[in-house]
Amino acid sequence: MAPSAFAGLELLATAVIVLDHDLVLQYANPAAENLFEFSYRSISGQTVHKIFDNPGVFISGIDYAIANDCTYMEHDLFLGTPGHARQHLNCTITPIEVPGWRGDWSRMLAEFRPIDQQLKIARDERIIDQTEANRLLVRSLAHEIKNPLGGIRGAAQLLDRELERPDLSEYTQVIMKEADRLQSLMERLLTPNRAPQLLLVNIHEVLERVRSVIHAEFPEVVIARDYDVSLPLLKGDREQLIQAVLNVVRNAAQALEERGCILLRTRLARQVTLARKHYRQALLVQVIDDGPGVPASIAEKIFYPLVSAREGGSGLGLTIAQTFVGQHGGVIQFESVPGNTCFSILLPLRETV
Protein backbone atom coordinates (compact mmCIF):
# COMPACT_ATOMS: atom_id res chain seq x y z
CA MET A 1 0.00 0.00 0.00
CA ALA A 2 1.51 3.34 -1.07
CA PRO A 3 1.86 6.07 1.56
CA SER A 4 -0.79 8.76 1.10
CA ALA A 5 1.95 11.37 0.64
CA PHE A 6 2.91 9.67 -2.62
CA ALA A 7 -0.56 8.74 -3.88
CA GLY A 8 -0.34 11.20 -6.77
CA LEU A 9 2.68 9.36 -8.16
CA GLU A 10 0.66 6.19 -8.74
CA LEU A 11 -0.72 7.51 -12.03
CA LEU A 12 2.58 8.61 -13.57
CA ALA A 13 4.00 6.80 -16.58
CA THR A 14 7.45 7.87 -15.33
CA ALA A 15 9.16 5.41 -12.97
CA VAL A 16 9.61 6.99 -9.53
CA ILE A 17 11.20 5.74 -6.32
CA VAL A 18 11.66 7.51 -2.97
CA LEU A 19 14.63 6.84 -0.67
CA ASP A 20 15.28 7.98 2.87
CA HIS A 21 18.55 9.47 4.16
CA ASP A 22 19.98 5.94 4.61
CA LEU A 23 19.18 5.08 0.94
CA VAL A 24 16.41 2.72 2.07
CA LEU A 25 13.51 2.34 -0.34
CA GLN A 26 10.39 4.05 1.02
CA TYR A 27 8.21 4.00 -2.10
CA ALA A 28 8.09 2.82 -5.72
CA ASN A 29 5.22 3.57 -8.09
CA PRO A 30 3.75 0.98 -10.52
CA ALA A 31 5.80 2.36 -13.43
CA ALA A 32 9.00 1.69 -11.45
CA GLU A 33 7.82 -1.85 -10.67
CA ASN A 34 7.27 -2.45 -14.39
CA LEU A 35 10.57 -0.88 -15.43
CA PHE A 36 12.79 -2.74 -12.97
CA GLU A 37 10.64 -5.89 -12.76
CA PHE A 38 10.33 -5.94 -8.99
CA SER A 39 7.49 -5.80 -6.48
CA TYR A 40 7.52 -2.82 -4.11
CA ARG A 41 6.10 -4.94 -1.29
CA SER A 42 8.87 -7.51 -1.61
CA ILE A 43 11.76 -5.00 -1.53
CA SER A 44 10.35 -2.22 0.64
CA GLY A 45 12.83 -1.35 3.36
CA GLN A 46 15.88 -2.57 1.44
CA THR A 47 18.78 -0.31 0.50
CA VAL A 48 19.70 0.55 -3.08
CA HIS A 49 22.82 -1.61 -2.68
CA LYS A 50 20.61 -4.69 -2.40
CA ILE A 51 17.95 -3.60 -4.88
CA PHE A 52 20.25 -2.68 -7.78
CA ASP A 53 23.34 -4.22 -9.34
CA ASN A 54 26.37 -1.89 -9.31
CA PRO A 55 24.48 1.28 -8.32
CA GLY A 56 27.68 3.31 -7.92
CA VAL A 57 26.86 6.00 -10.50
CA PHE A 58 23.32 6.31 -9.14
CA ILE A 59 24.59 6.71 -5.55
CA SER A 60 27.13 9.31 -6.69
CA GLY A 61 24.28 11.32 -8.16
CA ILE A 62 22.38 11.08 -4.87
CA ASP A 63 25.47 12.26 -2.94
CA TYR A 64 25.83 15.25 -5.25
CA ALA A 65 22.16 16.22 -4.88
CA ILE A 66 22.41 15.98 -1.09
CA ALA A 67 25.70 17.86 -0.84
CA ASN A 68 24.49 20.72 -3.03
CA ASP A 69 20.80 20.60 -2.05
CA CYS A 70 19.81 20.63 -5.70
CA THR A 71 18.34 18.50 -8.44
CA TYR A 72 20.86 16.28 -10.20
CA MET A 73 20.36 14.82 -13.69
CA GLU A 74 22.20 11.81 -15.09
CA HIS A 75 21.67 11.33 -18.84
CA ASP A 76 23.59 8.09 -19.31
CA LEU A 77 22.76 5.80 -16.41
CA PHE A 78 22.86 1.99 -16.67
CA LEU A 79 20.93 0.40 -13.84
CA GLY A 80 19.32 -2.97 -13.27
CA THR A 81 18.12 -5.38 -10.62
CA PRO A 82 19.70 -8.79 -9.89
CA GLY A 83 18.77 -11.36 -12.51
CA HIS A 84 17.48 -8.80 -15.01
CA ALA A 85 19.01 -6.82 -17.84
CA ARG A 86 20.42 -3.37 -17.08
CA GLN A 87 18.36 -0.43 -18.32
CA HIS A 88 19.77 2.55 -20.22
CA LEU A 89 18.14 5.50 -18.46
CA ASN A 90 17.86 9.20 -17.91
CA CYS A 91 17.61 9.86 -14.18
CA THR A 92 16.57 12.95 -12.21
CA ILE A 93 17.32 12.98 -8.46
CA THR A 94 15.56 15.59 -6.31
CA PRO A 95 15.76 16.20 -2.53
CA ILE A 96 12.24 16.49 -1.06
CA GLU A 97 10.56 17.02 2.29
CA VAL A 98 7.61 14.83 3.23
CA PRO A 99 5.97 16.46 6.28
CA GLY A 100 3.54 14.40 8.30
CA TRP A 101 4.75 10.98 7.16
CA ARG A 102 7.03 9.14 9.59
CA GLY A 103 8.47 12.46 10.72
CA ASP A 104 9.65 15.44 8.71
CA TRP A 105 12.69 13.73 7.20
CA SER A 106 14.47 14.68 4.03
CA ARG A 107 14.17 12.18 1.25
CA MET A 108 15.37 11.68 -2.32
CA LEU A 109 12.94 11.27 -5.18
CA ALA A 110 14.44 9.60 -8.25
CA GLU A 111 12.70 9.62 -11.63
CA PHE A 112 13.78 7.19 -14.36
CA ARG A 113 13.02 7.44 -18.06
CA PRO A 114 14.22 4.77 -20.50
CA ILE A 115 16.21 6.49 -23.22
CA ASP A 116 14.67 4.29 -25.92
CA GLN A 117 11.22 5.31 -24.70
CA GLN A 118 12.15 9.01 -24.84
CA LEU A 119 13.37 8.63 -28.40
CA LYS A 120 10.12 6.86 -29.28
CA ILE A 121 8.00 9.62 -27.72
CA ALA A 122 10.00 12.27 -29.59
CA ARG A 123 9.55 10.33 -32.84
CA ASP A 124 5.80 9.96 -32.25
CA GLU A 125 5.45 13.68 -31.56
CA ARG A 126 7.40 14.48 -34.72
CA ILE A 127 5.13 12.17 -36.73
CA ILE A 128 2.03 13.84 -35.26
CA ASP A 129 3.32 17.28 -36.25
CA GLN A 130 4.37 16.15 -39.73
CA THR A 131 1.08 14.33 -40.29
CA GLU A 132 -0.95 17.38 -39.37
CA ALA A 133 1.11 19.56 -41.72
CA ASN A 134 0.75 17.02 -44.52
CA ARG A 135 -2.98 16.72 -43.92
CA LEU A 136 -3.49 20.47 -44.20
CA LEU A 137 -1.34 20.64 -47.35
CA VAL A 138 -3.15 17.73 -49.01
CA ARG A 139 -6.57 19.16 -48.16
CA SER A 140 -5.60 22.50 -49.65
CA LEU A 141 -4.35 20.83 -52.81
CA ALA A 142 -7.44 18.63 -53.01
CA HIS A 143 -9.71 21.66 -52.87
CA GLU A 144 -7.68 23.42 -55.55
CA ILE A 145 -7.74 20.38 -57.85
CA LYS A 146 -11.38 19.43 -57.29
CA ASN A 147 -12.91 22.54 -58.86
CA PRO A 148 -10.98 22.49 -62.19
CA LEU A 149 -11.69 18.76 -62.52
CA GLY A 150 -15.40 19.45 -62.76
CA GLY A 151 -14.79 21.92 -65.56
CA ILE A 152 -12.51 19.51 -67.43
CA ARG A 153 -15.05 16.71 -67.25
CA GLY A 154 -17.90 18.96 -68.28
CA ALA A 155 -15.99 20.27 -71.29
CA ALA A 156 -15.05 16.72 -72.33
CA GLN A 157 -18.69 15.66 -72.04
CA LEU A 158 -19.86 18.55 -74.24
CA LEU A 159 -17.12 17.83 -76.76
CA ASP A 160 -18.11 14.17 -76.87
CA ARG A 161 -21.66 15.12 -77.91
CA GLU A 162 -20.42 17.33 -80.75
CA LEU A 163 -17.97 14.87 -82.31
CA GLU A 164 -18.92 13.78 -85.81
CA ARG A 165 -16.45 10.89 -85.89
CA PRO A 166 -17.42 8.16 -83.39
CA ASP A 167 -13.85 6.86 -83.23
CA LEU A 168 -12.75 10.13 -81.61
CA SER A 169 -15.15 9.51 -78.74
CA GLU A 170 -12.62 7.08 -77.34
CA TYR A 171 -10.38 9.99 -76.37
CA THR A 172 -13.11 12.04 -74.70
CA GLN A 173 -14.14 8.93 -72.75
CA VAL A 174 -10.59 8.60 -71.49
CA ILE A 175 -10.66 12.23 -70.33
CA MET A 176 -13.97 11.73 -68.49
CA LYS A 177 -12.91 8.45 -66.87
CA GLU A 178 -9.61 9.91 -65.67
CA ALA A 179 -11.40 13.00 -64.38
CA ASP A 180 -13.80 10.74 -62.47
CA ARG A 181 -10.89 8.77 -61.03
CA LEU A 182 -9.16 11.94 -59.84
CA GLN A 183 -12.45 13.24 -58.46
CA SER A 184 -12.81 10.06 -56.43
CA LEU A 185 -9.24 10.46 -55.19
CA MET A 186 -9.95 14.03 -54.08
CA GLU A 187 -13.09 12.91 -52.23
CA ARG A 188 -11.07 10.30 -50.36
CA LEU A 189 -8.52 12.95 -49.39
CA LEU A 190 -11.26 15.22 -48.05
CA THR A 191 -13.36 12.52 -46.30
CA PRO A 192 -11.41 12.34 -42.98
CA ASN A 193 -12.45 15.91 -42.15
CA ARG A 194 -15.73 14.74 -40.59
CA ALA A 195 -15.68 14.96 -36.81
CA PRO A 196 -16.13 11.57 -35.11
CA GLN A 197 -19.58 10.72 -33.73
CA LEU A 198 -18.68 9.25 -30.34
CA LEU A 199 -20.72 6.36 -28.98
CA LEU A 200 -19.86 3.25 -26.97
CA VAL A 201 -18.31 0.70 -29.31
CA ASN A 202 -17.28 -2.93 -28.90
CA ILE A 203 -13.91 -3.17 -30.62
CA HIS A 204 -14.45 -6.85 -31.40
CA GLU A 205 -17.59 -6.04 -33.36
CA VAL A 206 -15.47 -3.62 -35.38
CA LEU A 207 -12.83 -6.29 -35.99
CA GLU A 208 -15.41 -8.91 -36.97
CA ARG A 209 -16.90 -6.52 -39.51
CA VAL A 210 -13.44 -5.92 -40.96
CA ARG A 211 -12.72 -9.64 -40.95
CA SER A 212 -15.84 -10.42 -42.96
CA VAL A 213 -15.03 -7.75 -45.57
CA ILE A 214 -11.42 -8.89 -45.98
CA HIS A 215 -12.47 -12.54 -46.17
CA ALA A 216 -14.79 -11.67 -49.06
CA GLU A 217 -12.10 -9.66 -50.88
CA PHE A 218 -9.19 -12.03 -50.20
CA PRO A 219 -10.64 -15.53 -49.68
CA GLU A 220 -7.21 -17.19 -49.80
CA VAL A 221 -5.81 -15.15 -46.89
CA VAL A 222 -6.13 -16.82 -43.48
CA ILE A 223 -7.39 -14.44 -40.78
CA ALA A 224 -6.74 -15.62 -37.23
CA ARG A 225 -8.05 -14.02 -34.05
CA ASP A 226 -6.60 -13.56 -30.56
CA TYR A 227 -9.10 -11.42 -28.66
CA ASP A 228 -9.15 -10.35 -25.04
CA VAL A 229 -12.92 -10.57 -24.57
CA SER A 230 -12.74 -8.85 -21.18
CA LEU A 231 -11.88 -5.48 -22.75
CA PRO A 232 -14.24 -2.63 -21.87
CA LEU A 233 -16.28 -0.69 -24.41
CA LEU A 234 -14.54 2.11 -26.26
CA LYS A 235 -15.98 5.56 -26.79
CA GLY A 236 -15.55 6.15 -30.51
CA ASP A 237 -17.01 6.52 -33.97
CA ARG A 238 -17.90 3.01 -35.14
CA GLU A 239 -17.74 3.75 -38.88
CA GLN A 240 -14.44 5.61 -38.65
CA LEU A 241 -12.90 2.84 -36.56
CA ILE A 242 -14.09 0.22 -39.05
CA GLN A 243 -12.56 2.22 -41.90
CA ALA A 244 -9.28 2.74 -40.05
CA VAL A 245 -8.83 -0.92 -39.15
CA LEU A 246 -10.08 -2.03 -42.57
CA ASN A 247 -7.44 0.09 -44.30
CA VAL A 248 -4.67 -1.42 -42.17
CA VAL A 249 -5.89 -5.01 -42.64
CA ARG A 250 -6.50 -4.52 -46.36
CA ASN A 251 -2.98 -3.12 -46.69
CA ALA A 252 -1.65 -6.29 -45.03
CA ALA A 253 -3.76 -8.54 -47.28
CA GLN A 254 -2.51 -6.76 -50.40
CA ALA A 255 1.08 -7.16 -49.23
CA LEU A 256 0.50 -10.91 -48.82
CA GLU A 257 -0.60 -11.17 -52.47
CA GLU A 258 -3.36 -13.60 -51.40
CA ARG A 259 -0.90 -16.01 -49.74
CA GLY A 260 -0.34 -15.94 -46.00
CA CYS A 261 -1.89 -15.24 -42.63
CA ILE A 262 -3.13 -12.16 -40.77
CA LEU A 263 -3.60 -12.19 -37.00
CA LEU A 264 -6.02 -9.77 -35.31
CA ARG A 265 -5.10 -9.34 -31.64
CA THR A 266 -6.56 -7.18 -28.86
CA ARG A 267 -5.08 -6.38 -25.47
CA LEU A 268 -5.33 -3.85 -22.64
CA ALA A 269 -2.35 -1.47 -22.36
CA ARG A 270 -1.66 0.35 -19.10
CA GLN A 271 -0.03 3.69 -18.30
CA VAL A 272 0.50 4.89 -21.87
CA THR A 273 1.18 8.28 -23.42
CA LEU A 274 -0.77 9.00 -26.60
CA ALA A 275 -0.57 12.24 -28.56
CA ARG A 276 1.18 13.95 -25.62
CA LYS A 277 -1.50 12.86 -23.09
CA HIS A 278 -1.17 10.24 -20.39
CA TYR A 279 -3.87 7.58 -19.91
CA ARG A 280 -4.16 4.91 -17.25
CA GLN A 281 -5.55 2.45 -19.80
CA ALA A 282 -5.65 2.13 -23.56
CA LEU A 283 -7.02 -0.41 -25.98
CA LEU A 284 -4.43 -2.11 -28.17
CA VAL A 285 -5.35 -3.58 -31.56
CA GLN A 286 -2.60 -5.37 -33.46
CA VAL A 287 -2.66 -6.44 -37.10
CA ILE A 288 0.14 -8.93 -37.70
CA ASP A 289 1.00 -10.52 -41.05
CA ASP A 290 3.70 -12.86 -42.29
CA GLY A 291 4.29 -11.03 -45.56
CA PRO A 292 7.45 -9.52 -47.04
CA GLY A 293 7.47 -6.54 -44.68
CA VAL A 294 7.53 -2.77 -45.22
CA PRO A 295 10.31 -1.71 -47.61
CA ALA A 296 13.01 0.25 -45.81
CA SER A 297 12.81 2.95 -48.48
CA ILE A 298 9.33 4.03 -47.32
CA ALA A 299 9.36 2.99 -43.66
CA GLU A 300 9.80 6.56 -42.37
CA LYS A 301 7.05 7.98 -44.57
CA ILE A 302 4.58 5.11 -44.83
CA PHE A 303 1.76 7.19 -43.30
CA TYR A 304 2.34 10.08 -45.69
CA PRO A 305 -0.31 10.55 -48.40
CA LEU A 306 0.44 9.14 -51.88
CA VAL A 307 3.24 6.91 -50.54
CA SER A 308 2.74 3.25 -51.47
CA ALA A 309 4.93 0.19 -51.92
CA ARG A 310 2.34 -1.38 -54.21
CA GLU A 311 2.27 -0.61 -57.90
CA GLY A 312 -0.93 1.25 -58.67
CA GLY A 313 -1.64 1.97 -55.01
CA SER A 314 -3.01 5.39 -54.08
CA GLY A 315 -1.07 5.59 -50.82
CA LEU A 316 -4.13 6.91 -48.96
CA GLY A 317 -5.25 3.90 -46.90
CA LEU A 318 -2.79 4.29 -44.04
CA THR A 319 -3.00 8.08 -44.20
CA ILE A 320 -6.77 7.96 -43.67
CA ALA A 321 -6.39 5.29 -40.97
CA GLN A 322 -3.91 7.46 -39.09
CA THR A 323 -6.22 10.47 -39.39
CA PHE A 324 -9.22 8.59 -38.01
CA VAL A 325 -7.19 7.08 -35.17
CA GLY A 326 -5.69 10.49 -34.40
CA GLN A 327 -9.18 11.99 -34.17
CA HIS A 328 -9.86 9.46 -31.40
CA GLY A 329 -6.74 10.58 -29.52
CA GLY A 330 -4.83 7.43 -30.50
CA VAL A 331 -1.76 6.52 -32.50
CA ILE A 332 -0.70 3.90 -35.05
CA GLN A 333 2.77 2.37 -34.80
CA PHE A 334 4.43 -0.43 -36.70
CA GLU A 335 7.40 -2.76 -36.59
CA SER A 336 8.38 -4.76 -39.62
CA VAL A 337 10.86 -7.40 -40.67
CA PRO A 338 10.42 -9.89 -43.51
CA GLY A 339 7.96 -12.51 -42.31
CA ASN A 340 6.55 -10.45 -39.45
CA THR A 341 4.91 -7.03 -39.73
CA CYS A 342 2.87 -5.68 -36.82
CA PHE A 343 0.72 -2.55 -36.99
CA SER A 344 -0.43 -1.49 -33.52
CA ILE A 345 -3.40 0.82 -32.97
CA LEU A 346 -3.60 2.33 -29.49
CA LEU A 347 -6.86 4.02 -28.50
CA PRO A 348 -7.34 5.70 -25.11
CA LEU A 349 -9.92 4.37 -22.68
CA ARG A 350 -11.15 7.47 -20.91
CA GLU A 351 -12.46 7.43 -17.35
CA THR A 352 -15.96 8.28 -18.55
CA VAL A 353 -16.28 5.02 -20.51
Sequence and secondary structure as in RCSB ss.txt:
>XXXX:A:sequence
MAPSAFAGLELLATAVIVLDHDLVLQYANPAAENLFEFSYRSISGQTVHKIFDNPGVFISGIDYAIANDCTYMEH
DLFLGTPGHARQHLNCTITPIEVPGWRGDWSRMLAEFRPIDQQLKIARDERIIDQTEANRLLVRSLAHEIKNPLG
GIRGAAQLLDRELERPDLSEYTQVIMKEADRLQSLMERLLTPNRAPQLLLVNIHEVLERVRSVIHAEFPEVVIAR
DYDVSLPLLKGDREQLIQAVLNVVRNAAQALEERGCILLRTRLARQVTLARKHYRQALLVQVIDDGPGVPASIAE
KIFYPLVSAREGGSGLGLTIAQTFVGQHGGVIQFESVPGNTCFSILLPLRETV
>XXXX:A:secstr
   GGGGGGGG SSEEEEE TT BEEEE HHHHHHHT  HHHHTT BHHHHSBS HHHHHHHHHHHHHTS EEEE
EEEEB TTS  EEEEEEEEEEE TTSSSS EEEEEEEEEHHHHHHHHHHHHHHHHHHHHHHHHHHHHHHHHHHHH
HHHHHHHHHHHH S GGGHHHHHHHHHHHHHHHHHHHHHHGGGS    EEE HHHHHHHHHHHHHHH TTSEEEE
E  TT   EEE HHHHHHHHHHHHHHHHHHHTT SEEEEEEEEEEEEEETTEEEEEEEEEEEEE SS   GGGGG
GTTSTT  SSTT  S HHHHHHHHHHHTT EEEEEEETTEEEEEEEEE  TT 
